[in-house]
Amino acid sequence: MDQVIDQVAEFEDVRRAVVRTLRELGIEDDGSFPLYETILCDQNRSGRRYQCDDVRAVWFSGRDTIEFFSGDGEFLCAASVNQDPLAAAIAAA
């Protein structure tokens, strides 16, 4: 049961990081924020794919990185799941 709770917490961390990064990319939450989530699963790996407007984000379980792509497949950026936004702002300064 603890493993399930840990996985749910991990998915919530990923979702928060996706929303944070989408805002940093200029996609604002207007109250309807259509964030679609898809579970990815095959024999070798699992993860999540998120879609909002014309931006896709992909995260694989066990990795700390989420990769963001435009609608035409262009790589936009990578974000850390566990990066503290305040620490990121300090590092960027």
N, C-alpha and C positions, 0 to 999 in steps of 0.2 A: 504494500500500500504506500509506503514512503517513497518508493521509486516512481510511482504514478504522480504523487504530489510534487516531487522534484521535477518531473517532466513538464507538468502543467506550469510550474513556476518558470521553467526555462522558456517555454513558449510565450509566456507573458512578457518576459524580458526581451525576447526577440521582437515581439509585436511593438513594444514601446520604442525599441531602437529603430524599427522601420518607420514608425510615425514621426519620431524625432528627426530622422534623416530626410524624410519626405518634406517636412517643414523647412529644413535647411536648404533643400533643393527648390524651394519656392512654391510648393504645393500647400496651400493653407487650408485649414479646417474651417469650413463655413457652416458647420453644424450637421452636414450630411456626409462628409468625408467617406466616400465609397471605397473602402479598403476591402478587397476580396482576398481570401486566403485559401490556398489549395495545399493539401497534404501530398507530399512527394514520397513515394515508396517503391523501391525495387529490391532485388535480391541482395544488393551490396550496400545500399545507403538509404537514408530517409531524411526528410527535411520539410521545408515550407516554401511556398512561392506566394508572393503578395503582388497584387495589381492595384494601382490607384491612378486614375487618369491614364496617361500614356507612359507611366513608369512601372517597371517590374523590379521586384527585389527577390533574391534567391538566397536561402540559408540552408545549410546541411547540418544535421545533428552532429554534435561533437566538435563543431567549429565555432570560433568566436566571431567570424567575419560574415557579414551580409553584403552581397554584391548587388548593385543597382544598375539597371539598364534602361535605355530609352525604348520607345515602341519599335524602332527599327533595329534594335539589338546593340546599339552603341553603348559601350561601358561608360557609366557616369561616375561612379565612385564605389568605394568599399567603406563599410562602417563596422565598428566593433559592437558586439552585443552588450558587453559589460563596461563600455566606456562611460565614465562619469561626465556629463555635459560640462560641468565647471572645469574639470581637469582638461578636457578637450579645448576649451576656450583659452585656458592658460597656456597650453602647449602650442596653440596656434599663434599666440601673441608674440 
